[in-house]
Amino acid sequence: MTPGSDAPHAHRARKRPAWTARPGGHEPRARCPRSSLVLGVLVLAAVVSTRWVRLNLSPSVPRGLYLLRAVMLPLPHGTLVLLPAPASIHPWWPTSTPLLKPVAAIAGEEVCGIWDHLWVQGEWYGPVYTEADGKPLPHLEGCVVVPEGAVFLASKKPRSLDGRYFGMTRVRDLTAQAIALWTWR
């Protein structure tokens, strides 16, 4: 018998290496499971998170994706704003990560830190802790009126790192206003 196609064990050239083909010789099919799509969206959000979109994973406001825009005055109660982390909370919050907080009080309104509790215009906002990680937390003591050109930022969520620990925020220090695009709990 001559070598060639007549030989019973002749070598046949494959189009692709054997390890790339599925059993039965079929080509592998491309897959894009939902988890990959979600991961891709989250990575994209993280990449553009500093300018137009913000991914919030902090529990003090709903977790989700937020559209950022210029701060529009006047700021009504509940408006979500973005601000650089104040120096007084750097031991507990990374300096490179801005805070996303709701406006709780505006100029002329009273904010009180009494008996380790926060009150805004007579409404209870939760406890005020005096230490975290074994270190004393700066915190609001007594009552103050929000001055002109400032706001008080606070959330009713437990353990929110907000104005009760860093005080009033000047409106000019706010970097953006946030609008929820997609949130989850």
Secondary structure by P-SEA (a helix, b strand, c coil): ccccccccccbbbbcccccccccccccbbbbbcaaaaaaaaaaaaaaaccccbbbbccccccbbbbbbccccccccccbbbbbcccccccccccccbbbbbcccccccbbbbbcccbbbccccccbbbbccccccccccccccccccccbbbbbbccccccccccccccccccccbbbbbccccc
